[in-house]
Amino acid sequence: MSGHVMSGHVALVGAGPGDPDLLTVRAARLLGEADVVVHDALVGTGVLDLVADGAELIDVGKRPGRPTPQELINSLLVHLAGQGRRVVRLKGGDPFVFGRGGEEALALGDAGVSYEVVPGTTSAFTGAAAAGIPVTHRGVSAAVTVVTGHRRDGEQPVDWRALARVGGTIVVLMGVANRGRIAAELIAGGLAGDTPFAAVRSATTEHQDEMRGRLDELRDADVASPAVLVIGAVAGLDLARWVPTGCAVRARHGQRMLAP
C-alpha cells in the first residue's frame, strides 16, 4: 500500500436494481454531496437524478462494442481522488456482487486513496422478488446459489452439473447469451427438464418484463439481455399479488400478475 494518503475520497456505492426508492439512505446522501459520479451503464436514470447539481457525470459503462477496461476505471478513480474531489463510483446492484468493486477497492487502497463501500440490493435477489419469487421458501428451497453465466477466456468454467446436485435455487447473472448451454448442463447434472425457470429483465422499473417456462425450454426462450435467470421450484411461484398496496415496485409500476 502507498505511504501517501490522497486528500480526495471515493465511495463505492451500490445503485440497486433500478428503482431509486430502493437505494440506501447513505447512497442517496452521498450522491447529493458528490463532486463527480463515475457510473455504470445499468444505473437507472431515476438514480442519476439524485446527483447534486453541478456534479460531473462520467459514464464508464461496459457496452457491446465499447468496453471500458477495468484498469482505466481504476486509474480514473485514483486520478479524481488525487484532485481532492468527493467521488461516487456508482455501480448497478451491489459493488461486491459481480460488480468488480473488489478490484477497485484494492486499486484505491494500493494508491493510498481513502474509500468506503456502500452496499446495494443485488439484482440476484431484488429481480426475483420484483417478480414475486422468493429465492428461498420453507419446504421448497433451503438454499440459493448466485453464479455468473459468463466467464472470460482462460478462466475456470462453472461446473453446472455440480450446481444441479446442490439443490435449492440457482440465480444466474449475465447468463442470457449462454442460456442454452447452461440449461443443457444443468439437465445433464440431474435437474428435471420441467424444472421452472423465470427470466426477469429491467426489474423494479417501468420496463420490467418477465418470462416463465421450463428448463428444457430455456435455450429457445425469447429472453433479451440483461436479465436475471431464476432456476428452481420457486420460479413457479408468483407471490407479488400478496404484496401490500404501498409496495414501491408493484403498486407504482403495476406489473402484470401471472395466472396461478
BAFI-3210 file (N, C-alpha, C; in Angstrom, 3 decimals, decimal comma, padded with zeros to 6 digits):
// residues 260
n [1|2|3|4|5|6|7|8|9|10|11|12|13|14|15|16|17|18|19|20|21|22|23|24|25|26|27|28|29|30|31|32|33|34|35|36|37|38|39|40|41|42|43|44|45|46|47|48|49|50|51|52|53|54|55|56|57|58|59|60|61|62|63|64|65|66|67|68|69|70|71|72|73|74|75|76|77|78|79|80|81|82|83|84|85|86|87|88|89|90|91|92|93|94|95|96|97|98|99|100|101|102|103|104|105|106|107|108|109|110|111|112|113|114|115|116|117|118|119|120|121|122|123|124|125|126|127|128|129|130|131|132|133|134|135|136|137|138|139|140|141|142|143|144|145|146|147|148|149|150|151|152|153|154|155|156|157|158|159|160|161|162|163|164|165|166|167|168|169|170|171|172|173|174|175|176|177|178|179|180|181|182|183|184|185|186|187|188|189|190|191|192|193|194|195|196|197|198|199|200|201|202|203|204|205|206|207|208|209|210|211|212|213|214|215|216|217|218|219|220|221|222|223|224|225|226|227|228|229|230|231|232|233|234|235|236|237|238|239|240|241|242|243|244|245|246|247|248|249|250|251|252|253|254|255|256|257|258|259|260]
n.u [000,845|000,440|002,399|001,503|-001,312|-004,110|-005,997|-008,607|-011,735|-013,285|-016,362|-017,610|-020,464|-023,490|-026,039|-028,372|-031,210|-032,492|-034,862|-035,057|-036,116|-035,228|-032,655|-030,110|-030,288|-027,862|-026,528|-028,092|-027,623|-024,854|-024,760|-025,955|-023,998|-021,750|-018,848|-018,141|-019,473|-018,926|-020,215|-021,944|-023,364|-025,787|-027,101|-030,010|-031,888|-033,436|-032,046|-029,715|-030,808|-030,681|-028,229|-026,061|-026,640|-024,519|-022,527|-020,063|-020,679|-019,564|-019,615|-018,839|-019,713|-019,781|-020,353|-021,679|-019,278|-018,137|-016,225|-015,099|-011,994|-011,199|-008,909|-008,531|-010,695|-010,039|-007,697|-008,763|-010,401|-008,479|-007,062|-009,027|-009,531|-007,050|-007,206|-008,474|-011,205|-014,653|-015,722|-018,121|-018,397|-020,562|-022,388|-024,321|-026,692|-025,036|-021,822|-020,001|-020,991|-020,470|-019,669|-017,174|-016,193|-014,412|-011,928|-011,584|-011,519|-009,121|-007,283|-007,612|-006,841|-004,153|-003,156|-003,284|-005,683|-008,456|-011,358|-014,730|-017,247|-020,490|-023,109|-025,460|-028,752|-028,676|-029,391|-029,731|-031,341|-033,332|-034,387|-035,665|-037,495|-039,049|-040,510|-042,142|-040,993|-039,687|-036,388|-035,614|-037,680|-039,774|-039,925|-039,696|-037,316|-034,224|-031,839|-029,766|-027,988|-025,845|-024,614|-022,327|-023,036|-021,207|-017,921|-014,544|-012,193|-009,956|-010,492|-011,586|-014,217|-017,713|-019,001|-021,658|-023,067|-022,383|-023,588|-026,234|-026,630|-026,512|-028,939|-031,875|-032,252|-031,114|-029,575|-028,808|-026,614|-025,818|-026,188|-027,711|-026,830|-025,556|-027,506|-028,575|-026,535|-026,149|-028,644|-028,657|-026,446|-027,226|-029,428|-028,148|-026,766|-028,663|-030,987|-034,472|-036,129|-038,499|-038,179|-038,975|-038,262|-037,494|-037,185|-036,139|-036,269|-034,958|-035,736|-037,812|-038,289|-040,217|-040,080|-040,005|-039,936|-041,145|-040,558|-041,695|-041,097|-040,162|-037,168|-036,100|-036,959|-035,575|-033,378|-034,450|-036,027|-037,388|-035,520|-034,160|-031,055|-029,913|-030,769|-032,073|-031,777|-033,740|-033,725|-035,349|-037,635|-038,932|-039,271|-041,645|-043,474|-045,586|-045,737|-046,293|-048,803|-049,678|-048,347|-048,282|-050,339|-048,820|-046,340|-043,344|-042,536|-044,549|-047,014|-046,505|-045,552|-047,230|-046,957|-047,613|-049,658|-049,204|-051,213|-052,378]
n.v [-001,190|002,270|004,851|007,406|009,369|010,353|013,413|013,325|011,423|008,283|006,750|003,598|002,763|001,001|000,913|-000,465|-002,253|-000,580|001,008|004,087|004,356|002,190|002,583|002,814|004,937|006,171|005,957|007,651|010,095|010,450|010,728|013,184|014,809|014,572|015,441|014,395|011,781|008,546|006,329|003,209|001,532|000,326|001,711|003,202|005,925|007,415|007,166|008,596|011,099|011,982|012,977|015,611|019,016|020,395|018,564|016,455|014,045|010,900|008,485|005,188|002,838|-000,576|-001,629|-003,545|-003,691|-001,396|-001,525|-000,615|-000,655|-002,254|-001,523|001,080|002,365|002,009|003,571|006,068|006,607|006,822|009,023|011,090|011,214|012,091|014,717|015,786|015,464|014,640|011,584|009,480|006,214|004,709|001,835|-000,659|-002,632|-004,383|-003,397|-005,436|-007,788|-009,483|-007,078|-006,068|-004,463|-005,162|-005,252|-002,560|-001,484|-002,600|-001,375|001,321|001,272|000,473|002,745|004,573|005,872|007,201|005,364|004,059|001,497|001,161|-000,827|-002,229|-003,281|-006,365|-007,390|-010,061|-010,934|-008,927|-008,778|-011,236|-011,009|-008,825|-010,001|-011,556|-013,824|-015,753|-016,358|-018,223|-020,566|-021,901|-025,369|-025,597|-024,456|-024,515|-023,325|-021,005|-020,338|-018,041|-017,226|-016,495|-016,320|-015,939|-016,299|-015,270|-015,929|-018,503|-018,571|-020,603|-022,726|-022,627|-025,219|-026,545|-028,926|-029,874|-027,868|-028,446|-030,629|-029,596|-028,533|-026,594|-023,098|-021,640|-018,771|-016,933|-014,566|-012,429|-014,399|-014,808|-015,006|-017,467|-019,270|-021,615|-023,580|-023,591|-024,541|-027,108|-028,314|-028,249|-029,947|-032,273|-032,671|-033,570|-032,088|-031,894|-031,707|-030,311|-028,454|-025,334|-022,112|-018,617|-015,544|-012,338|-009,071|-005,754|-005,229|-003,862|-001,460|000,687|-000,669|-003,330|-006,769|-010,066|-013,560|-016,873|-020,405|-023,795|-025,548|-027,043|-025,557|-023,259|-022,671|-021,885|-019,804|-016,517|-014,358|-011,357|-009,682|-007,373|-009,827|-011,390|-014,733|-017,143|-020,250|-023,176|-024,702|-022,568|-020,689|-021,183|-019,905|-017,071|-014,594|-011,959|-010,851|-010,703|-008,692|-005,751|-002,822|-000,511|-001,105|-000,228|-001,302|-003,016|-001,644|000,926|000,540|-001,271|-004,012|-006,878|-009,603|-013,076|-015,829|-018,319]
n.w [000,000|-000,729|000,866|000,883|001,529|-000,207|-000,667|-001,546|-001,684|-002,179|-002,742|-003,070|-004,390|-004,236|-006,590|-006,582|-008,075|-009,913|-009,403|-007,879|-005,315|-003,946|-003,182|-000,638|002,272|002,832|000,374|-001,253|000,029|-000,339|-003,120|-003,398|-002,371|-003,887|-005,848|-008,249|-010,240|-011,123|-013,235|-014,003|-016,930|-016,370|-014,416|-013,215|-014,702|-012,954|-010,605|-011,150|-011,234|-008,676|-008,257|-007,256|-008,295|-010,707|-010,305|-011,800|-014,298|-015,225|-017,587|-017,545|-018,492|-019,494|-022,643|-025,457|-027,985|-027,071|-024,834|-021,551|-020,264|-017,189|-015,814|-016,651|-015,467|-012,772|-012,643|-013,260|-011,035|-009,022|-009,998|-009,905|-007,174|-006,402|-007,066|-004,988|-004,813|-004,060|-004,713|-006,192|-006,993|-008,851|-008,996|-010,621|-008,815|-006,278|-005,169|-004,578|-005,599|-008,232|-009,330|-009,618|-007,708|-005,726|-007,015|-007,594|-005,036|-004,086|-005,824|-005,122|-002,415|-002,681|-003,841|-001,852|-001,406|000,302|000,966|000,887|001,201|000,065|000,415|-001,966|-003,058|-004,529|-007,871|-008,112|-006,069|-005,745|-008,288|-008,574|-006,430|-007,266|-009,223|-007,785|-006,713|-004,206|-003,299|-001,460|000,227|002,627|002,816|000,099|-001,058|000,389|000,050|-001,799|-004,729|-006,180|-009,286|-011,927|-015,390|-017,304|-018,276|-018,613|-021,301|-020,590|-017,886|-015,128|-015,941|-014,985|-013,000|-013,895|-013,686|-011,175|-009,652|-010,166|-008,580|-006,049|-005,282|-004,288|-005,107|-008,129|-009,144|-011,905|-013,122|-015,851|-017,803|-020,095|-022,801|-022,799|-022,178|-023,323|-023,198|-020,453|-019,498|-020,681|-019,415|-016,731|-016,796|-017,624|-015,308|-013,584|-012,979|-013,489|-016,660|-016,598|-014,620|-013,203|-014,676|-014,478|-016,142|-015,575|-016,549|-016,483|-013,822|-011,264|-012,520|-014,743|-017,071|-016,575|-017,322|-017,585|-017,966|-017,979|-017,723|-018,655|-017,784|-019,900|-022,003|-022,028|-023,670|-026,177|-025,487|-025,734|-024,635|-023,628|-023,104|-020,565|-018,150|-015,222|-014,383|-012,882|-011,510|-010,582|-008,199|-006,909|-008,858|-009,975|-008,446|-007,785|-005,878|-005,759|-005,860|-003,311|-002,120|-000,112|-000,801|-000,730|-001,746|-003,346|-005,796|-007,108|-006,740|-007,714|-010,323|-011,477|-012,401|-014,457|-013,358|-013,046|-014,020|-011,689]
ca.u [000,000|001,200|002,517|000,890|-002,770|-004,642|-006,994|-009,952|-012,395|-014,118|-017,382|-018,085|-021,870|-024,416|-027,226|-029,555|-031,653|-033,016|-035,796|-034,326|-036,666|-034,562|-031,330|-029,968|-030,285|-026,490|-026,225|-028,761|-026,947|-023,560|-025,000|-026,263|-022,816|-020,600|-018,289|-018,129|-020,067|-018,458|-021,322|-022,091|-024,444|-027,041|-027,673|-031,246|-031,877|-034,011|-030,979|-028,831|-031,496|-030,376|-026,880|-026,068|-026,495|-023,146|-021,579|-019,667|-021,080|-018,678|-020,183|-017,806|-020,441|-019,276|-021,407|-021,168|-018,556|-017,485|-015,842|-014,195|-011,101|-011,279|-007,694|-008,742|-011,603|-009,251|-006,802|-009,595|-010,807|-007,297|-006,770|-010,027|-009,280|-005,830|-007,587|-009,164|-012,652|-015,527|-016,074|-019,005|-018,341|-021,930|-022,424|-025,608|-026,766|-024,118|-020,460|-019,226|-021,657|-020,141|-019,567|-015,746|-015,873|-013,238|-010,744|-011,459|-011,098|-007,697|-006,527|-007,668|-006,013|-002,747|-002,761|-003,411|-006,926|-009,500|-012,574|-015,717|-018,139|-021,897|-023,794|-026,736|-029,513|-028,277|-030,492|-029,903|-032,461|-034,430|-035,026|-036,600|-038,564|-039,930|-041,382|-042,923|-040,310|-038,760|-035,309|-035,740|-039,077|-039,868|-040,499|-039,465|-035,904|-033,498|-030,543|-029,726|-026,653|-025,753|-023,494|-022,233|-023,172|-020,201|-016,533|-013,586|-011,335|-008,864|-010,962|-012,193|-015,657|-018,634|-019,398|-023,114|-023,578|-022,243|-024,622|-027,518|-026,723|-026,595|-030,350|-032,270|-032,474|-029,937|-029,783|-027,715|-026,435|-025,032|-026,241|-028,664|-026,170|-025,159|-028,607|-028,772|-025,531|-026,413|-029,789|-028,262|-025,548|-027,991|-030,237|-027,194|-026,362|-029,727|-032,222|-035,529|-036,405|-039,660|-037,864|-039,370|-037,317|-038,046|-036,227|-036,662|-035,467|-035,238|-036,520|-038,188|-038,507|-041,461|-039,839|-039,834|-040,559|-040,927|-040,896|-041,626|-041,128|-039,464|-035,732|-035,798|-037,389|-034,809|-032,493|-035,180|-036,876|-037,106|-035,055|-033,169|-030,099|-029,568|-031,883|-031,756|-032,395|-034,009|-033,986|-035,695|-039,070|-039,507|-039,583|-043,046|-044,308|-045,768|-046,306|-046,397|-050,195|-049,936|-047,555|-049,165|-050,530|-047,813|-045,048|-042,832|-042,369|-045,775|-048,079|-046,146|-045,323|-048,345|-046,513|-048,671|-049,666|-049,387|-052,276|-051,810]
ca.v [000,000|003,504|005,574|008,723|009,353|011,449|014,221|013,004|010,258|007,546|005,852|002,566|002,772|000,142|001,649|-001,313|-002,817|000,405|001,922|004,914|004,157|001,057|002,983|003,048|006,358|006,656|006,107|008,861|011,264|010,611|011,244|014,605|015,536|014,229|016,359|013,666|010,443|007,644|005,363|002,119|001,667|-000,234|002,545|003,812|007,381|007,980|007,219|009,697|012,363|012,358|013,555|017,042|019,943|020,842|017,454|015,891|012,655|010,197|007,179|004,196|001,589|-001,536|-001,949|-004,301|-002,882|-000,248|-001,886|000,274|-001,536|-002,055|-000,826|002,501|002,850|002,088|004,733|007,271|006,846|007,298|010,370|012,029|011,374|012,873|016,118|016,202|015,504|013,624|010,749|008,325|005,192|004,186|000,554|-001,337|-003,702|-004,265|-003,323|-006,643|-008,963|-009,442|-005,688|-005,765|-003,488|-005,616|-004,826|-001,121|-001,241|-002,929|-000,339|002,540|001,054|000,465|004,110|005,430|006,649|006,918|004,904|003,298|000,664|001,300|-001,940|-002,019|-004,520|-007,025|-007,831|-011,512|-011,150|-007,991|-009,136|-012,321|-010,508|-007,958|-010,886|-012,367|-015,097|-015,805|-017,268|-019,344|-020,695|-023,065|-026,556|-025,592|-024,232|-024,177|-022,749|-020,272|-020,154|-016,954|-017,610|-015,784|-017,157|-015,503|-016,383|-014,855|-016,980|-018,870|-018,739|-021,897|-022,695|-023,008|-026,641|-026,510|-030,243|-029,910|-026,987|-029,147|-031,581|-028,858|-028,329|-025,228|-022,149|-021,149|-017,462|-016,709|-013,221|-012,381|-015,738|-014,922|-015,459|-018,877|-019,975|-022,951|-024,481|-023,679|-025,443|-028,475|-028,833|-028,484|-031,160|-033,388|-032,864|-034,197|-031,316|-032,324|-030,775|-029,464|-027,507|-023,986|-021,003|-017,292|-014,534|-011,023|-008,015|-004,378|-005,387|-002,716|-000,257|000,634|-001,546|-004,709|-007,796|-011,394|-014,738|-018,128|-021,598|-024,986|-025,503|-027,577|-024,564|-022,031|-022,385|-021,222|-018,744|-015,175|-013,594|-010,343|-009,312|-008,153|-010,372|-012,321|-016,046|-017,852|-021,643|-023,977|-024,801|-021,278|-019,911|-021,440|-019,105|-015,632|-014,096|-010,496|-010,424|-010,510|-007,567|-004,649|-001,811|000,541|-001,568|000,675|-001,961|-003,455|-000,648|002,055|000,214|-002,066|-005,137|-007,857|-010,777|-014,310|-016,701|-019,407]
ca.w [000,000|-000,803|002,127|000,712|001,549|-001,015|000,041|-002,007|-001,093|-003,134|-002,203|-003,992|-004,000|-004,960|-007,044|-006,549|-009,346|-010,867|-008,775|-006,901|-003,977|-003,321|-002,728|000,792|002,637|002,709|-001,049|-001,737|000,604|-000,999|-004,468|-003,262|-001,901|-004,718|-006,846|-009,515|-010,163|-012,178|-013,159|-014,956|-017,910|-015,879|-013,367|-013,687|-014,828|-011,740|-009,600|-011,529|-010,942|-007,305|-008,206|-006,964|-009,410|-010,899|-010,210|-013,087|-014,535|-016,149|-017,925|-017,880|-018,682|-020,472|-023,593|-026,603|-028,953|-026,429|-023,467|-020,822|-019,499|-015,745|-015,374|-016,916|-014,423|-011,538|-012,739|-013,231|-009,649|-008,296|-010,502|-009,389|-005,741|-006,281|-007,228|-003,769|-005,066|-003,460|-005,859|-006,026|-008,052|-008,776|-009,685|-010,544|-007,827|-005,142|-005,700|-004,328|-006,185|-009,654|-009,741|-009,693|-006,687|-005,000|-007,759|-007,436|-003,660|-004,000|-006,532|-004,312|-001,232|-003,076|-004,194|-000,682|-001,504|001,289|000,297|001,659|000,399|000,444|-000,252|-002,643|-003,190|-005,759|-008,739|-007,930|-005,156|-005,985|-009,552|-008,276|-005,563|-008,051|-009,994|-006,857|-006,485|-003,064|-003,684|-000,526|000,662|003,506|002,201|-001,352|-001,329|001,614|-000,310|-003,065|-005,293|-007,159|-010,132|-013,195|-016,582|-018,279|-017,822|-019,633|-021,831|-019,698|-016,515|-014,823|-016,233|-013,912|-013,035|-013,795|-013,260|-009,719|-009,107|-010,269|-007,465|-004,790|-004,950|-003,989|-006,193|-008,829|-009,759|-012,853|-013,642|-017,093|-018,370|-021,201|-024,030|-022,654|-021,504|-023,879|-022,621|-019,013|-019,312|-021,047|-018,388|-015,504|-017,016|-017,601|-013,922|-012,799|-012,847|-014,412|-017,748|-016,292|-013,546|-013,629|-014,721|-014,726|-016,589|-015,200|-017,176|-016,036|-012,596|-010,413|-013,317|-015,529|-018,221|-016,114|-018,158|-017,010|-018,757|-017,202|-018,548|-018,174|-018,037|-021,230|-022,989|-021,819|-024,815|-027,264|-024,944|-026,256|-023,481|-024,006|-022,059|-019,382|-017,389|-014,146|-014,568|-011,632|-011,868|-009,416|-007,919|-006,505|-010,052|-010,297|-007,545|-008,045|-004,630|-005,800|-005,682|-001,880|-001,626|000,288|-001,838|-000,678|-002,244|-004,386|-007,089|-007,772|-006,718|-008,534|-011,712|-011,979|-013,214|-014,696|-012,482|-013,799|-013,516|-010,877]
c.u [000,881|001,254|001,852|-000,628|-003,286|-005,773|-008,427|-010,499|-013,278|-015,099|-017,812|-019,527|-022,692|-025,691|-028,500|-030,002|-032,199|-033,938|-035,057|-034,857|-035,962|-033,101|-031,290|-029,969|-028,883|-026,114|-026,838|-028,056|-025,614|-023,718|-025,261|-025,075|-021,628|-020,155|-018,314|-018,688|-019,609|-019,405|-021,294|-023,273|-025,791|-027,671|-028,894|-031,173|-032,466|-032,997|-030,056|-029,488|-031,181|-028,990|-026,980|-025,939|-025,044|-022,116|-021,273|-020,109|-020,149|-019,223|-019,052|-018,449|-019,824|-020,437|-020,825|-020,503|-017,866|-017,137|-014,953|-013,290|-011,158|-010,071|-007,840|-009,665|-010,860|-008,373|-007,584|-010,004|-009,652|-006,980|-007,731|-009,834|-008,033|-006,070|-008,340|-010,670|-013,374|-016,133|-017,052|-018,816|-019,637|-022,061|-023,809|-025,582|-025,892|-022,683|-019,667|-019,920|-021,510|-020,081|-018,136|-015,337|-014,643|-011,950|-010,510|-011,000|-009,602|-006,837|-006,490|-006,779|-004,530|-002,233|-002,879|-004,643|-007,886|-010,767|-013,494|-016,585|-019,558|-022,680|-025,083|-027,477|-029,200|-029,492|-030,721|-031,098|-033,635|-035,132|-036,052|-037,781|-039,554|-040,892|-042,210|-042,314|-039,416|-037,641|-035,153|-037,177|-039,203|-040,562|-040,263|-037,976|-035,208|-032,148|-030,672|-028,269|-026,712|-024,484|-023,506|-022,359|-022,140|-018,817|-015,615|-012,759|-010,184|-009,286|-011,613|-013,690|-016,485|-019,013|-020,906|-023,686|-023,466|-023,310|-025,986|-027,715|-026,836|-028,037|-030,637|-032,463|-031,143|-030,311|-028,566|-027,739|-025,551|-025,030|-027,120|-028,010|-025,826|-026,272|-028,833|-027,810|-025,766|-027,536|-029,397|-027,380|-026,285|-028,844|-029,332|-026,739|-027,459|-030,984|-033,240|-035,774|-037,569|-039,438|-038,234|-038,172|-038,099|-036,912|-036,857|-035,721|-035,911|-036,086|-036,656|-038,319|-039,805|-041,316|-039,702|-040,615|-040,192|-041,286|-040,739|-041,646|-040,461|-038,002|-035,395|-036,299|-036,501|-033,958|-033,204|-036,086|-036,422|-036,750|-033,974|-032,282|-030,167|-030,814|-031,340|-032,488|-032,533|-034,443|-034,238|-037,190|-039,696|-039,879|-041,008|-044,005|-044,457|-046,500|-046,522|-047,823|-050,523|-049,086|-048,494|-049,224|-049,452|-046,467|-044,593|-042,823|-043,704|-046,843|-047,762|-046,101|-046,383|-047,924|-047,643|-048,544|-049,904|-050,511|-051,663|-051,634]
c.v [001,241|004,186|006,931|008,591|010,574|012,164|013,922|011,751|009,616|006,664|004,885|002,252|001,836|000,896|000,814|-001,713|-001,794|001,440|002,756|004,780|003,033|001,343|003,020|004,556|006,936|006,872|007,389|010,117|011,514|011,145|012,749|015,450|015,400|015,394|015,714|012,267|009,648|006,462|004,332|002,372|001,244|000,581|003,276|005,334|008,044|008,084|008,402|011,054|012,872|012,987|015,068|017,867|020,396|019,745|016,912|014,430|012,039|008,784|006,234|002,831|000,716|-001,959|-002,759|-003,377|-001,677|-000,585|-000,819|-000,610|-001,225|-001,285|000,683|003,112|003,006|003,341|006,039|007,608|007,396|008,736|011,401|012,274|012,219|014,365|016,644|016,208|014,397|012,826|009,659|007,426|004,421|002,948|-000,077|-002,466|-003,428|-004,278|-004,621|-007,916|-008,866|-008,012|-005,211|-004,662|-003,876|-005,186|-003,326|-000,767|-001,528|-001,856|000,951|002,410|001,091|001,869|005,078|006,309|006,223|006,489|004,199|002,503|000,815|000,213|-001,489|-003,333|-005,146|-007,487|-009,335|-011,806|-010,204|-008,279|-010,229|-011,814|-009,639|-008,765|-011,789|-013,712|-014,984|-016,788|-018,419|-019,368|-021,996|-024,223|-026,651|-025,452|-023,744|-023,546|-021,977|-020,090|-019,042|-017,184|-016,761|-016,761|-016,831|-015,567|-015,958|-016,049|-017,241|-019,051|-020,109|-021,846|-023,108|-024,476|-026,707|-027,841|-030,394|-029,029|-027,661|-030,088|-030,885|-028,706|-026,873|-024,404|-021,740|-019,824|-017,164|-015,252|-013,289|-013,742|-015,888|-015,496|-016,944|-019,748|-021,384|-023,956|-024,677|-024,667|-026,891|-029,098|-029,116|-029,747|-032,396|-033,694|-033,408|-033,383|-031,790|-031,259|-029,852|-028,561|-026,098|-023,035|-019,711|-016,393|-013,175|-009,957|-006,651|-004,377|-004,074|-001,413|-000,408|-000,265|-003,008|-005,676|-009,154|-012,475|-015,963|-019,305|-022,766|-024,908|-026,017|-026,666|-023,315|-021,674|-021,557|-020,098|-017,382|-014,256|-012,629|-010,019|-007,801|-008,618|-011,293|-013,625|-016,724|-019,259|-022,450|-023,916|-023,453|-020,423|-020,174|-020,661|-017,684|-015,060|-012,595|-010,018|-010,165|-009,395|-006,429|-003,549|-000,753|000,132|-000,705|000,018|-002,247|-002,370|000,507|001,723|-000,717|-003,238|-006,174|-009,016|-012,010|-015,129|-017,830|-020,672]
c.w [000,000|000,558|002,077|000,694|000,810|-000,283|-000,375|-001,345|-002,145|-002,371|-003,304|-003,607|-004,881|-005,298|-006,984|-007,946|-010,341|-010,263|-007,727|-005,483|-003,227|-002,983|-001,205|001,048|002,457|001,238|-001,601|-001,214|-000,090|-002,419|-004,431|-002,844|-002,844|-005,609|-008,228|-009,280|-011,379|-012,179|-014,276|-015,896|-017,340|-014,752|-013,920|-013,737|-013,589|-010,623|-009,889|-011,288|-009,535|-007,162|-008,035|-008,242|-009,502|-010,774|-011,611|-013,164|-015,567|-016,351|-018,333|-018,116|-019,761|-021,366|-024,750|-027,615|-028,357|-024,986|-022,851|-019,972|-018,003|-015,222|-015,576|-015,861|-013,106|-011,531|-012,654|-011,800|-008,823|-008,705|-009,922|-007,896|-005,505|-006,464|-006,004|-003,879|-004,309|-004,613|-005,430|-007,236|-007,947|-009,646|-009,532|-009,533|-006,627|-005,671|-005,584|-004,819|-007,699|-010,182|-009,880|-008,716|-005,884|-005,684|-007,590|-006,024|-003,493|-004,656|-005,728|-003,075|-001,550|-003,384|-003,020|-000,697|-000,396|000,550|001,286|000,689|000,938|-000,291|-000,940|-002,725|-004,541|-006,560|-008,630|-007,045|-005,444|-007,307|-009,355|-007,462|-006,330|-008,909|-009,095|-006,547|-005,261|-003,396|-002,702|-000,030|001,446|002,796|000,703|-001,673|-000,068|001,320|-001,609|-003,468|-006,328|-007,971|-011,407|-014,358|-017,634|-017,653|-018,961|-020,105|-020,860|-018,261|-016,342|-015,099|-015,020|-014,086|-012,816|-013,316|-011,744|-009,066|-009,139|-009,091|-006,112|-004,339|-004,637|-005,247|-006,804|-009,486|-010,623|-013,314|-014,881|-017,798|-019,591|-022,451|-023,983|-022,099|-022,042|-023,273|-021,132|-018,746|-019,593|-019,968|-017,079|-015,628|-017,007|-016,180|-013,037|-012,605|-013,887|-015,470|-017,463|-015,081|-014,006|-013,729|-014,895|-015,184|-016,318|-015,738|-016,669|-014,772|-011,844|-011,193|-014,091|-016,750|-017,815|-016,990|-017,581|-018,013|-017,876|-018,167|-017,870|-018,578|-019,434|-022,351|-022,979|-023,029|-025,882|-026,777|-025,470|-025,087|-023,940|-022,811|-021,818|-018,641|-016,306|-014,418|-013,203|-012,000|-010,600|-009,154|-007,569|-007,709|-010,537|-009,415|-008,066|-006,839|-004,641|-005,572|-004,210|-001,277|-001,255|-000,774|-001,849|-001,236|-003,418|-005,754|-007,760|-007,816|-007,656|-010,013|-012,309|-012,847|-013,328|-013,728|-013,343|-013,178|-012,712|-011,712]
res [m|s|g|h|v|m|s|g|h|v|a|l|v|g|a|g|p|g|d|p|d|l|l|t|v|r|a|a|r|l|l|g|e|a|d|v|v|v|h|d|a|l|v|g|t|g|v|l|d|l|v|a|d|g|a|e|l|i|d|v|g|k|r|p|g|r|p|t|p|q|e|l|i|n|s|l|l|v|h|l|a|g|q|g|r|r|v|v|r|l|k|g|g|d|p|f|v|f|g|r|g|g|e|e|a|l|a|l|g|d|a|g|v|s|y|e|v|v|p|g|t|t|s|a|f|t|g|a|a|a|a|g|i|p|v|t|h|r|g|v|s|a|a|v|t|v|v|t|g|h|r|r|d|g|e|q|p|v|d|w|r|a|l|a|r|v|g|g|t|i|v|v|l|m|g|v|a|n|r|g|r|i|a|a|e|l|i|a|g|g|l|a|g|d|t|p|f|a|a|v|r|s|a|t|t|e|h|q|d|e|m|r|g|r|l|d|e|l|r|d|a|d|v|a|s|p|a|v|l|v|i|g|a|v|a|g|l|d|l|a|r|w|v|p|t|g|c|a|v|r|a|r|h|g|q|r|m|l|a|p]
***
